[in-house]
């Protein structure tokens, strides 16, 4: 198969080709002003089911309904306070922040990529884009331990 795809959230064409189990694809060249943005696919093979192929690709088309479904599937809403993993996966480095946007694109993000959340960090006000909506990337805030406060109060009382 080979083709050119119009990918949502990208001004670039996605060009691909595949033979047997090997596929290669890359973003190349911007869509020109006035050029119709459409995906064109060519399949060569035996016993292909055109209806099934068309349905599979139609299910991928970026529609307002699909965007709404993706928004509804997110775990957090704008205004929610969360903790974001600031290191590698399984890191103990977490930072508190507030969800300020959902399903957004940021400068420097690869073509076609949309971040589930943009979070404004509590510590320095920096906004970061989280590329995943799972517990390893973003979670509800963990309870802050009261031990330090209790120890401090005890010390203030002279104990």
C-alpha positions as CSV (number, residue, x, y, z in Angstrom):
1,X,0.0,0.0,0.0
2,X,1.0,3.6,-0.4
3,X,-0.6,6.9,0.1
4,X,-0.7,10.5,1.4
5,X,-2.7,11.2,4.5
6,X,-4.2,14.4,5.8
7,X,-3.5,14.2,9.5
8,X,-5.5,16.3,12.0
9,X,-3.4,19.0,13.8
10,X,-0.7,19.0,11.1
11,X,0.0,21.3,8.3
12,X,2.3,18.6,6.7
13,X,1.3,15.7,4.5
14,X,2.0,12.2,5.8
15,X,3.5,10.1,3.1
16,X,3.7,6.3,3.6
17,X,4.3,3.1,1.8
18,X,4.3,-0.6,2.9
19,X,5.3,-3.9,1.5
20,X,4.2,-7.1,3.3
21,X,4.9,-6.3,7.0
22,X,7.3,-3.4,6.5
23,X,5.9,0.1,6.6
24,X,7.7,3.5,6.3
25,X,6.1,6.9,6.8
26,X,7.1,10.5,7.3
27,X,5.7,14.0,7.3
28,X,6.8,15.9,4.2
29,X,5.7,19.2,2.6
30,X,2.9,21.5,3.6
31,X,-0.5,21.5,2.2
32,X,-0.7,24.4,-0.3
33,X,-3.2,27.2,0.0
34,X,-6.3,26.1,-1.9
35,X,-5.2,22.5,-2.1
36,X,-7.9,20.0,-1.1
37,X,-6.7,18.2,2.1
38,X,-7.7,14.6,1.6
39,X,-6.2,11.2,2.2
40,X,-5.4,9.0,-0.8
41,X,-4.6,5.3,-0.3
42,X,-3.7,2.6,-2.8
43,X,-3.9,-1.1,-1.8
44,X,-2.5,-3.9,-3.9
45,X,-3.3,-7.4,-2.8
46,X,-5.5,-10.5,-3.0
47,X,-8.8,-11.0,-1.2
48,X,-9.0,-7.5,0.1
49,X,-12.3,-6.4,1.7
50,X,-12.9,-2.8,0.4
51,X,-15.9,-2.3,2.8
52,X,-13.9,-3.3,5.8
53,X,-10.9,-1.3,4.8
54,X,-13.0,1.8,4.2
55,X,-14.8,1.4,7.6
56,X,-11.4,1.1,9.4
57,X,-10.1,4.3,7.9
58,X,-13.5,6.1,8.3
59,X,-13.3,5.3,12.0
60,X,-10.1,7.3,12.2
61,X,-11.4,10.5,10.6
62,X,-11.2,13.4,13.0
63,X,-14.8,14.6,13.5
64,X,-16.4,16.8,16.1
65,X,-18.0,13.6,17.5
66,X,-14.7,11.8,17.8
67,X,-13.1,14.9,19.5
68,X,-16.0,15.1,21.9
69,X,-15.6,11.4,22.7
70,X,-11.8,11.9,23.4
71,X,-12.6,14.9,25.6
72,X,-15.1,12.9,27.6
73,X,-12.7,10.0,28.1
74,X,-10.1,12.3,29.9
75,X,-9.9,11.8,33.6
76,X,-9.4,15.5,34.6
77,X,-11.2,18.7,33.9
78,X,-9.9,22.3,33.5
79,X,-9.3,23.7,37.0
80,X,-8.5,20.3,38.6
81,X,-5.4,20.2,40.8
82,X,-3.1,17.3,39.8
83,X,0.4,16.0,40.2
84,X,2.6,15.6,37.2
85,X,5.5,13.2,36.9
86,X,8.6,15.3,36.1
87,X,11.1,12.6,35.6
88,X,11.2,9.3,33.7
89,X,8.5,6.7,34.1
90,X,8.3,5.3,37.7
91,X,10.0,8.5,38.9
92,X,9.4,9.8,42.4
93,X,9.7,13.4,41.2
94,X,6.1,14.9,41.1
95,X,5.0,18.5,40.8
96,X,1.6,20.0,41.7
97,X,-0.3,22.0,39.2
98,X,-3.6,23.0,37.7
99,X,-5.2,21.7,34.5
100,X,-5.5,24.9,32.3
101,X,-6.4,23.2,28.9
102,X,-7.4,19.9,27.5
103,X,-6.6,18.4,24.0
104,X,-4.2,21.1,23.1
105,X,-1.1,21.6,20.9
106,X,2.0,23.4,22.0
107,X,5.0,24.9,20.2
108,X,7.6,22.3,19.3
109,X,5.2,19.3,19.4
110,X,5.5,16.9,16.6
111,X,2.9,17.2,13.7
112,X,-0.4,15.5,14.5
113,X,0.3,15.2,18.2
114,X,-2.2,16.6,20.7
115,X,-1.6,16.7,24.5
116,X,-4.4,15.5,26.7
117,X,-3.6,18.2,29.2
118,X,-1.7,21.5,29.6
119,X,-0.8,22.0,33.3
120,X,0.3,25.2,35.0
121,X,2.8,24.2,37.6
122,X,2.3,25.5,41.2
123,X,6.0,26.1,41.9
124,X,7.0,28.4,39.1
125,X,3.9,29.0,37.0
126,X,5.4,27.3,34.0
127,X,2.9,25.6,31.6
128,X,3.7,22.1,30.5
129,X,2.0,19.7,28.0
130,X,1.3,16.2,29.3
131,X,1.3,13.7,26.4
132,X,-0.4,10.9,28.3
133,X,-3.4,10.5,30.5
134,X,-2.4,7.7,32.8
135,X,-1.3,7.3,36.4
136,X,2.4,7.2,35.4
137,X,2.1,10.8,34.0
138,X,-0.6,12.6,35.9
139,X,-2.6,11.7,39.1
140,X,-4.8,13.2,41.8
141,X,-2.7,14.9,44.4
142,X,-1.4,12.7,47.2
143,X,-2.1,13.8,50.7
144,X,0.7,15.9,52.1
145,X,2.0,14.5,55.3
146,X,1.0,16.4,58.4
147,X,4.1,15.1,60.3
148,X,6.3,18.1,59.5
149,X,3.6,20.5,60.7
150,X,3.0,18.5,63.8
151,X,6.7,18.4,64.6
152,X,7.0,22.2,63.9
153,X,4.1,22.9,66.3
154,X,5.6,20.7,69.0
155,X,9.0,22.5,68.6
156,X,7.3,25.9,68.8
157,X,5.7,24.9,72.1
158,X,9.1,24.2,73.5
159,X,8.9,20.4,73.2
